[in-house]
Structure formats: C-alpha cells, structure tokens
C-alpha cells in the first residue's frame, strides 16, 4: 500500500512538473550510459559465465560479487540458490558497488581518493558478513551458462539498473522541486538516499573535509535505486526490502566510520 501511494504521488508530480521529470530522467540515463554501462556490462557477462562454472561453496561467488558489484553480485549468487541465513549473509557481503566505479569514475570525482573509499567500502561489507553466522560451504550446482545467455542476462540486469537510476533521479529532482527551501546539503543528502551515483556527485560538489567519509557512507548505503535493484534478485532467496535496507544502513555507518578513521591517519 505504501509503495502504491508513493508511486501514485510520483506519477502525479511528473504530470505537474513534466520538464523537471524529463530532465532528471535524462541525467540519470546519461550517468548510466557514461558511468555504469560501459564498465559493468561486458564485465558482468564475463562474471556470469565464470560463476556458472564454479564448484564448491559460496565464498568464490562472493569474491566474484565484489569484483562485479551489485546488483550483478546478487545475480551471480542466485545460481547457488542460498537460502535463510546464508542468503542474508551473502546479501550483507555483496551489497557493494563495482570497484570499476570507484577506480574509474569516482576516483576522478574524488581527486584520487577512489582507492581509499573502495578499501573501506569492501572492508565494511566483510565485517558485516562475518557478524552473521551461516554455512557457506553448500551450494546448489549450476548449469554452465553459454555466452549468449550471459550476454542476455547482463543486458537485462543493465536495463534494470538504468530504469532504477532514472526513477531515483526523477524522485530526487521532483522532491527538491516540491521542497525548494532545502539547503544544498540536504538536497545532496536526498539525492544520495534516492540515487547514489548522482547523489555522490552532488555531495562531492559541496566539498569539505568529510567528503571522502560521506561519499563512502553514501556508496555503502546505495540509495533507494540500488536497493530496488538488489531486491529484485534477493527476494527469490527470501531477503526482502526491509532487511536489505537495514543491512545497507549499517554498511553505510560502518564504512563511513572506517573511511573517517583512515583519512584521519593519512591526512
């Protein structure tokens, strides 16, 4: 009921402010086309092929998930069909963004701080996962995925990512339009909460000594857009939106604190 009400309000806002909605959607699509699809698409197809040929437990797929980033990592773990606490632990471990985003796109935005943010981002996910006891040995065998199927699944995941990014950008822009009294800081926080790529870019534009820790916390939380992308995959294993939200909120706090401690030691 809540989601239906939110979607109805968003649709109404789009009718009232069509220019704002269209421009925000174009910005989301631009970010997807320039910062996400070129790096994630081919890489995800390769990871899907490799993960379908893995034997053993869940840890090899978790490591591949870190390399791929979510929601591609969730798609990789689906082939092993984790359930219960194992699924929750895998969701905690792999709710991360692609290293290629940090080392490619974000590193330029952060003036060379992408590696520090990435290390804290992954360490925070690892600490969270280690706090959830679960059996990581048993995994369902998967049929090897042919190239055409890997490309198909990769393309479908990319389209889902792009749609969620546009929805998040539109939601943030329309909320800011409806609340014009918000400060730049609150507007950036709102964008981070709804669509992390555009939100981090707005956060970095503000500057300040806490830019790296705040960017790390924002990327670790992921925003509503990334939560929806992950939920589309994890709901098959019984991990719903509420649990994913809590996991990502804790991840944001832990990773942000780690990044703050690291920046205090380095600078």
C-alpha positions in Angstrom: 0.0 0.0 0.0 2.8 2.4 0.9 4.6 1.7 -2.4 1.4 2.2 -4.4 0.8 5.6 -2.6 4.4 6.6 -3.3 4.2 5.7 -7.0 0.9 7.5 -7.3 2.4 10.6 -5.7 5.4 10.4 -8.0 3.3 10.0 -11.1 1.2 13.0 -10.1 4.3 15.1 -9.6 5.6 14.1 -13.0 2.3 15.4 -14.5 2.7 18.7 -12.6 6.4 19.2 -13.4 7.0 17.3 -16.7 10.1 19.4 -17.6 11.8 18.7 -14.3 11.0 15.0 -14.6 12.2 14.7 -18.1 15.5 16.5 -17.4 16.2 14.4 -14.3 15.5 11.2 -16.3 17.9 12.4 -19.0 20.6 13.0 -16.3 20.0 9.5 -14.8 20.3 8.0 -18.3 23.4 10.0 -19.0 25.1 8.7 -15.8 24.0 5.2 -16.6 25.4 5.4 -20.2 28.7 7.0 -19.2 29.5 5.7 -15.7 27.8 2.3 -15.4 27.0 0.5 -18.6 30.5 0.8 -20.3 32.3 -0.7 -17.4 29.7 -3.0 -15.8 28.1 -4.6 -19.0 30.9 -6.6 -20.5 32.4 -7.3 -17.1 29.1 -8.7 -15.8 28.7 -11.0 -18.8 32.2 -12.5 -18.1 31.5 -12.9 -14.4 28.2 -14.7 -15.1 29.9 -17.2 -17.3 32.7 -17.8 -14.8 30.4 -18.1 -11.8 28.2 -20.7 -13.5 31.2 -22.9 -13.8 32.3 -22.6 -10.2 32.0 -25.6 -7.8 32.3 -25.7 -4.1 30.8 -23.2 -1.7 29.6 -19.6 -1.7 32.8 -17.8 -1.0 34.2 -17.9 -4.5 31.0 -16.3 -5.8 31.2 -13.7 -3.0 34.6 -12.7 -4.2 33.4 -12.5 -7.8 30.5 -10.5 -6.5 32.9 -7.9 -5.0 34.6 -7.7 -8.4 31.3 -7.2 -10.2 29.4 -5.0 -7.7 25.7 -5.1 -7.0 23.2 -5.9 -8.3 25.4 -8.1 -10.5 26.7 -9.8 -7.4 23.1 -10.7 -6.4 22.6 -12.2 -9.9 25.8 -14.2 -9.5 24.7 -15.7 -6.1 21.3 -16.7 -7.5 23.0 -19.6 -9.4 23.9 -21.1 -6.0 20.4 -20.6 -4.6 21.4 -19.6 -1.0 18.5 -19.6 1.5 17.9 -18.4 5.0 20.8 -17.1 7.0 23.2 -18.0 4.1 21.3 -15.7 1.8 21.2 -12.9 4.4 25.0 -13.3 4.9 25.6 -13.2 1.2 23.4 -10.1 0.8 25.4 -8.4 3.6 28.7 -9.4 2.0 27.9 -8.5 -1.6 25.8 -5.3 -1.4 28.7 -3.4 -2.8 29.3 -1.1 -5.7 31.7 -2.1 -8.6 35.4 -1.5 -8.0 35.5 -0.2 -11.6 33.1 2.6 -10.5 35.4 3.6 -7.6 38.7 3.3 -9.5 37.4 4.7 -12.8 34.5 7.2 -12.4 34.6 8.1 -8.7 38.4 8.4 -8.5 38.3 11.3 -10.9 35.4 13.0 -8.9 37.3 12.5 -5.6 40.6 13.7 -6.8 42.4 10.4 -6.5 40.6 9.2 -3.3 38.7 6.3 -5.0 41.0 3.6 -3.7 40.7 4.7 -0.1 36.9 4.7 -0.4 36.9 1.3 -2.1 39.0 -0.3 0.6 36.7 1.0 3.4 33.6 0.1 1.4 34.7 -3.5 1.0 36.1 -3.9 4.5 32.8 -2.7 5.9 30.9 -5.3 3.9 33.3 -8.0 5.0 32.9 -7.1 8.7 29.1 -7.1 8.4 29.1 -10.5 6.7 31.4 -12.0 9.3 28.9 -10.9 12.0 26.2 -13.1 10.5 26.9 -16.8 11.2 25.9 -19.1 8.3 27.1 -22.1 6.4 28.9 -21.0 3.3 30.0 -24.5 2.1 26.9 -25.9 0.5 25.8 -24.5 -2.9 23.5 -25.9 -5.5 25.2 -27.0 -8.7 24.6 -24.7 -11.6 24.5 -25.5 -15.3 27.3 -23.8 -17.3 26.0 -20.6 -18.8 26.7 -20.1 -22.5 27.9 -16.8 -23.9 24.6 -15.7 -25.4 22.8 -16.4 -22.2 25.4 -14.5 -20.2 25.0 -11.5 -22.6 21.2 -11.7 -22.3 21.3 -11.8 -18.5 23.8 -9.0 -18.4 21.7 -6.8 -20.7 18.6 -7.5 -18.6 20.4 -6.5 -15.4 21.8 -3.3 -17.1 18.3 -2.3 -18.2 17.0 -2.8 -14.6 19.9 -0.7 -13.3 19.2 2.1 -15.8 15.5 2.1 -15.1 16.1 2.3 -11.3 18.7 5.1 -11.8 16.2 7.2 -13.8 13.5 6.6 -11.2 15.8 7.6 -8.4 16.9 10.8 -10.2 13.4 11.7 -11.1 12.3 11.2 -7.5 15.1 13.3 -6.1 14.5 16.1 -8.6 10.8 16.3 -8.0 11.2 16.1 -4.2 13.7 19.0 -4.4 11.2 20.9 -6.7 8.4 20.4 -4.2 10.6 21.5 -1.3 12.6 24.4 -2.7 13.6 25.6 0.7 16.0 22.7 1.2 19.7 23.6 1.5 22.3 22.3 -0.9 23.5 19.9 1.8 20.0 18.5 2.4 19.4 18.3 -1.4 22.7 16.3 -1.8 21.7 14.0 1.1 18.3 13.5 -0.5 19.9 12.6 -3.8 22.2 10.1 -2.1 19.3 8.5 -0.4 17.4 8.0 -3.7 20.1 7.5 -6.4 23.7 7.1 -5.3 25.6 7.9 -8.4 24.0 11.4 -8.9 24.0 11.8 -5.1 27.7 11.2 -4.7 28.4 13.6 -7.5 26.3 16.3 -5.8 27.9 15.5 -2.4 31.4 15.9 -3.9 30.5 19.2 -5.4 29.8 20.6 -1.9 33.5 19.9 -0.9 34.7 19.9 2.7 37.0 17.8 4.9 34.4 15.0 5.3 33.9 14.4 1.6 35.6 11.0 1.5 33.9 9.5 4.5 30.5 10.8 3.5 31.0 9.6 -0.1 32.0 6.2 1.3 28.9 6.1 3.6 26.6 7.1 0.7 28.1 4.4 -1.7 27.8 1.7 1.0 24.2 2.6 1.7 23.5 2.6 -2.0 20.3 4.6 -2.1 16.7 3.5 -2.9 17.6 2.9 -6.5 20.3 0.3 -5.7 18.1 -1.2 -3.0 15.4 -1.8 -5.6 17.9 -3.4 -8.0 19.1 -5.8 -5.3 15.7 -6.6 -4.0 14.6 -7.7 -7.5 17.1 -10.5 -7.2 17.3 -11.3 -3.5 13.6 -11.6 -2.9 13.9 -15.1 -4.6 16.0 -16.2 -1.7 13.7 -14.7 1.0 15.7 -11.5 1.7 13.2 -8.7 1.4 13.5 -4.9 1.0 13.3 -4.3 4.8 16.3 -6.5 5.6 18.3 -5.1 2.7 17.6 -1.6 3.9 18.8 -2.4 7.4 21.9 -4.1 6.0 22.8 -1.2 3.8 22.2 1.3 6.5 24.6 -0.5 8.9 27.1 -0.9 6.0 27.0 2.9 5.4 27.7 3.7 9.0 30.5 1.1 9.4 32.2 2.0 6.1 31.9 5.7 6.7 33.4 5.4 10.1 36.3 3.3 8.7 36.9 5.9 6.0 36.9 8.7 8.5 39.5 6.9 10.6 41.6 6.2 7.5 41.5 9.8 6.4 42.5 11.0 9.9 45.5 8.7 9.8 46.5 9.7 6.2 45.9 13.4 6.2 
